[in-house]
């Protein structure tokens, strides 16, 4: 696996890149918008190249797998470009911010024949795997109540901007929606929402 990473922030440098290294991946190129983070984290992690040109990374025929760890509003477009270039893709959540973006990703994925994985990591935690094993034999409908306290985020933070971060449900609570779907072993059939406060 020859990996290119787009995005060189905290999650990429502290979690994702070390996981790729531990899995034996060949770390080829890392890209960040300004280039500085790519050079710093690329040098520390042993990447062959660092760049500010994500399109060149995507076009590189040596790279067969791309990890996308950027702000949420760029996930869908980078995913589509990577799939169109014949790359396998790991993209951090959320995959898309709109249904139109999701349709573009689905189309590109369907035509690519490549693997696409979204970074829903909660389902892989050992405790969750045990819960899944214990719930598996239960064939009756399951009901879950999940309470989270994710702390306050300032209203002017980029994750709160619907056009950039998608807000807390799309950008953050999606982890827990995926977790409940995983534990239930069933697709989502309907959604009801109530706002508090």
TIMAR-749009 format. One record per residue (C-alpha): residue in three letters; z, y, x. Coordinates in steps of 0.001 Angstrom, whole numbers. Example, Ala and Ser with C-alpha at 12.3 -4.5 7.8 and 13.67 -1.06 7.14 Angstrom:
BEGIN
ALA / 7800 / -4500 / 12300
SER / 7140 / -1060 / 13670
This chain:
BEGIN
UNK / 0 / 0 / 0
UNK / -1116 / 3315 / 1513
UNK / 750 / 6103 / -268
UNK / 99 / 9785 / -803
UNK / 2904 / 11860 / -2319
UNK / 2267 / 15066 / -4241
UNK / 5491 / 17060 / -4383
UNK / 8170 / 17413 / -1723
UNK / 11256 / 18514 / -3628
UNK / 14753 / 17023 / -3754
UNK / 13964 / 13949 / -5847
UNK / 10913 / 13073 / -3778
UNK / 12688 / 13488 / -442
UNK / 16039 / 11946 / -1367
UNK / 15075 / 9113 / -3682
UNK / 11403 / 8308 / -4028
UNK / 10147 / 8499 / -445
UNK / 13052 / 6374 / 882
UNK / 12314 / 3798 / -1856
UNK / 8648 / 3625 / -806
UNK / 9714 / 3255 / 2847
UNK / 12150 / 464 / 1962
UNK / 9335 / -1313 / 94
UNK / 7202 / -1269 / 3256
UNK / 4660 / 1317 / 2117
UNK / 2446 / 3080 / 4637
UNK / 3298 / 6760 / 4129
UNK / -34 / 8489 / 4706
UNK / -38 / 12066 / 3356
UNK / 2476 / 14311 / 1616
UNK / 1409 / 17485 / -192
UNK / 3389 / 20451 / -1477
UNK / 2141 / 23717 / -2945
UNK / 3179 / 25892 / -16
UNK / 2911 / 23203 / 2628
UNK / 6264 / 23943 / 4288
UNK / 8245 / 21296 / 2385
UNK / 5471 / 18792 / 3044
UNK / 5683 / 19423 / 6795
UNK / 9501 / 19218 / 6858
UNK / 9861 / 16093 / 4707
UNK / 6692 / 14541 / 6071
UNK / 7980 / 14795 / 9627
UNK / 11426 / 13417 / 8685
UNK / 9997 / 10495 / 6731
UNK / 7155 / 9495 / 9040
UNK / 4083 / 10587 / 7069
UNK / 862 / 10663 / 9063
UNK / -195 / 14007 / 7538
UNK / 1232 / 16953 / 5613
UNK / -866 / 19336 / 3547
UNK / -921 / 21965 / 832
UNK / -4224 / 20548 / -485
UNK / -3416 / 17975 / -3183
UNK / -7109 / 17571 / -4073
UNK / -7904 / 16479 / -505
UNK / -5070 / 13962 / -685
UNK / -6494 / 12575 / -3939
UNK / -9994 / 12336 / -2459
UNK / -8866 / 10501 / 689
UNK / -10328 / 6960 / 502
UNK / -7576 / 5569 / 2750
UNK / -4911 / 6316 / 143
UNK / -4761 / 3708 / -2632
UNK / -1515 / 4763 / -4328
UNK / -339 / 8235 / -5326
UNK / 3171 / 9334 / -6294
UNK / 3297 / 12512 / -8369
UNK / 6636 / 14307 / -8133
UNK / 5791 / 17870 / -9144
UNK / 6765 / 20171 / -11991
UNK / 6218 / 18620 / -15396
UNK / 3206 / 20705 / -16435
UNK / 1109 / 19257 / -13580
UNK / 1884 / 15556 / -14142
UNK / -930 / 14798 / -16576
UNK / -3675 / 16615 / -14652
UNK / -2721 / 15060 / -11300
UNK / -2480 / 11635 / -12957
UNK / -5958 / 11956 / -14462
UNK / -7429 / 13112 / -11130
UNK / -5739 / 10267 / -9223
UNK / -6931 / 7625 / -11696
UNK / -10457 / 9043 / -11585
UNK / -10327 / 8701 / -7777
UNK / -9415 / 5012 / -8175
UNK / -5766 / 5333 / -7157
UNK / -2752 / 3463 / -8510
UNK / -284 / 6061 / -9816
UNK / 3476 / 6448 / -9990
UNK / 4267 / 9650 / -11874
UNK / 7689 / 11055 / -12544
UNK / 8600 / 11637 / -16160
UNK / 7359 / 13108 / -18384
UNK / 3837 / 11747 / -18177
UNK / 2488 / 14628 / -20286
UNK / 3741 / 17653 / -22212
UNK / 1243 / 17520 / -25081
UNK / -595 / 14895 / -27109
UNK / -3904 / 16270 / -25788
UNK / -2744 / 15683 / -22199
UNK / -1545 / 12206 / -23132
UNK / -4961 / 11380 / -24618
UNK / -6648 / 12472 / -21367
UNK / -4317 / 10242 / -19343
UNK / -4897 / 7280 / -21678
UNK / -8654 / 7691 / -21379
UNK / -8564 / 7947 / -17571
UNK / -6213 / 4983 / -17308
UNK / -8343 / 2848 / -19598
UNK / -11440 / 3529 / -17511
UNK / -9748 / 3118 / -14124
UNK / -8502 / -461 / -14019
UNK / -5565 / 854 / -11951
UNK / -1819 / 578 / -12395
UNK / 25 / 3532 / -13925
UNK / 3824 / 3682 / -13898
UNK / 6036 / 6440 / -15285
UNK / 9375 / 7025 / -13561
UNK / 11639 / 5812 / -16341
UNK / 14287 / 4397 / -14036
UNK / 17258 / 3816 / -16351
UNK / 15944 / 441 / -17543
UNK / 16152 / -948 / -13990
UNK / 19870 / -239 / -13461
UNK / 21869 / -3480 / -13002
UNK / 24185 / -2683 / -15938
UNK / 21209 / -2039 / -18211
UNK / 19569 / -5290 / -17107
UNK / 22778 / -7112 / -18086
UNK / 22838 / -5331 / -21455
UNK / 19210 / -6332 / -22057
UNK / 19980 / -9971 / -21232
UNK / 22937 / -9983 / -23636
UNK / 20917 / -8295 / -26415
UNK / 17820 / -10479 / -26006
UNK / 19042 / -13392 / -28189
UNK / 19993 / -11033 / -31051
UNK / 17060 / -11164 / -33482
UNK / 18490 / -8889 / -36170
UNK / 17783 / -5129 / -36100
UNK / 19749 / -3248 / -33476
UNK / 21352 / 160 / -33802
UNK / 22215 / 2328 / -30806
UNK / 24261 / 5496 / -30575
UNK / 23812 / 7235 / -27257
UNK / 25864 / 10306 / -26393
UNK / 24976 / 12406 / -23361
UNK / 26492 / 15418 / -21702
UNK / 23864 / 16585 / -19272
UNK / 25483 / 19943 / -18616
UNK / 24149 / 23413 / -19207
UNK / 20840 / 24631 / -17818
UNK / 20159 / 28386 / -17815
UNK / 17620 / 29345 / -20479
UNK / 15336 / 30933 / -17849
UNK / 15159 / 27764 / -15695
UNK / 11607 / 26329 / -15402
UNK / 12609 / 23073 / -17126
UNK / 13462 / 25066 / -20278
UNK / 10023 / 26698 / -20467
UNK / 7981 / 24627 / -22967
UNK / 4747 / 25279 / -21036
UNK / 6139 / 24266 / -17620
UNK / 9080 / 21917 / -18094
UNK / 8666 / 20886 / -21712
UNK / 12307 / 21552 / -22596
UNK / 15198 / 19117 / -22464
UNK / 13912 / 16495 / -24896
UNK / 10480 / 16017 / -23310
UNK / 11645 / 16684 / -19759
UNK / 15031 / 14965 / -19713
UNK / 16060 / 13102 / -22868
UNK / 12842 / 11084 / -22566
UNK / 14804 / 8851 / -20136
UNK / 17246 / 7895 / -22860
UNK / 14606 / 7501 / -25545
UNK / 12844 / 5057 / -23222
UNK / 16150 / 3308 / -22539
UNK / 16870 / 2753 / -26243
UNK / 13323 / 1525 / -26820
UNK / 13720 / -889 / -23897
UNK / 17054 / -2220 / -25163
UNK / 15714 / -2593 / -28704
UNK / 12610 / -4388 / -27444
UNK / 10572 / -2568 / -30029
UNK / 8131 / 340 / -30210
UNK / 9223 / 3594 / -31850
UNK / 8160 / 3594 / -35497
UNK / 9529 / 6949 / -36679
UNK / 11482 / 9970 / -35459
UNK / 14014 / 12181 / -37183
UNK / 15511 / 15221 / -35453
UNK / 18391 / 17528 / -36285
UNK / 19335 / 20569 / -34279
UNK / 22968 / 21421 / -33657
UNK / 24193 / 24832 / -32578
